[in-house]
Amino acid sequence: MSGRTQRRALTPLIFALAAACFSLAAFAQPVGEVTYAHGLTSVQRPGEDARFVQKGDKLNQGDVISTSNRGFAVVSLKDGTKITLRPNTTFSVDKFSHGAGEESARFRLVKGGVRAFTGLISKRNPQGMQLAARAATMGIRGTSFDVRACEGDCAEELKAGRKKEGLPSDLVIARVAVALGTVTVVAANGQTRPAGKGTPLVNGESVRTGKGSHAIIAFRDQTKVTVTAESEFKLENVKFTGAKADSGNFVVRIVRGGARALTGLLAKSQPENVRVNMLTAVVGVRGTGIDAMFGLDCVAPNQCAQGAFVHTWEGAVALEVGGRSLLIPLGQTGVFNPKFDRLTLVERRPQFMIDEPAPRPDGIEVDFDNLFGVFRLDGYPTGLYAIVRDGHIEFFGSAGSIDLGPGESGYLADGQDTPVRLADQPPFLLNDPYPLPDRFDEQTIRLLEVLNPGGSAGDLICEVQ
């Protein structure tokens, strides 16, 4: 065989060996560390025997972490993600990359439970973090959540007599039903996150759209709002009460751009509590469909300024400024121009409103039951449970999915293929004695309360020693 032929024959082998070495190098790179371990905690790497670990030990991609019957651990990953592993938990870091432009992570919960606080990966690439457990996959959009794979242990924990706590269960007032193009949610503190179908919204947040984009927001009372391109729509004071979400307040603001709205149950039962703010004007809604948009209003040649235009395509509205009120009947358009103090009906609807490409919400079907429907369990049977403390997760079964926002919990029964949103927050998740990882302080943790909730000191004296 000639030297050239030998080199050709060896080339594929060299590439294969290089790829294998690169893969092994990726698995050998630390992705985090154990920040606390009580009891027996072990780590097993691919192709190696399990070994016991302690505080400060490094974790690699591919590691499988296990805790004992009375043990628990807290781990920290390089992107700032922190995870508490409860007793009898087996959890693996299947994939982890936090390099710029390559942010992704995939975890697997084999058994037990975790409490998690996500870091930069979920912020920079909200579609890039997943947790697999049993027959489910969870798309983690941040920020704080708990997951438990329950056998009989979860129901048994309810007998422990722990201090009862709770999360507000009515924080999510709306969801993004459609997101086309660039859609962003701005929190009350100014932090932004990408929005997609199912993204939960809470009071004080805003929805922003980019050029050529639009979003459709579905509210608990069945109000539907299309946020047009290059717009910002803020939930200023929105809160629903009552079993049907037909009471409360609905005060929103169009900060810029425009919106197309079809009001829901609250506008029918308490119309005085429904308002759309634009500049210093208020659109008083009486159960209706409207387009409300900012545009150029000219009172004479070369005398133009931004005005707030409102067109009514169902019902009627009043455009109110100070003590003045302009009734806008069906099919009519009104304008408020603050520069020229103009509040009047216009002869023709402006062309930019006629040409608006974003769809009217009355023509869009929205599955409100999937977005907001809840299921009440009889007890707490075996299966997979999740609760969101802050942020958003998508809970996927093999045949369907639900979105969970702050204060919401979900459940996938063993043998079922579609998760459900729960009417009641599972007490064993709410009152979990094991620490939230972002609040954990090993100097102040009281192990007796954690390891033996509701018991006496003598129950654990041998094990604690």
Summary of the structure (lengths in Angstrom):
residues: 465
radius of gyration: 27.5
end to end distance: 70.5
largest distance: 98.4
contacts: 1535
relative contact order: 0.11
helix: 17%
strand: 46%
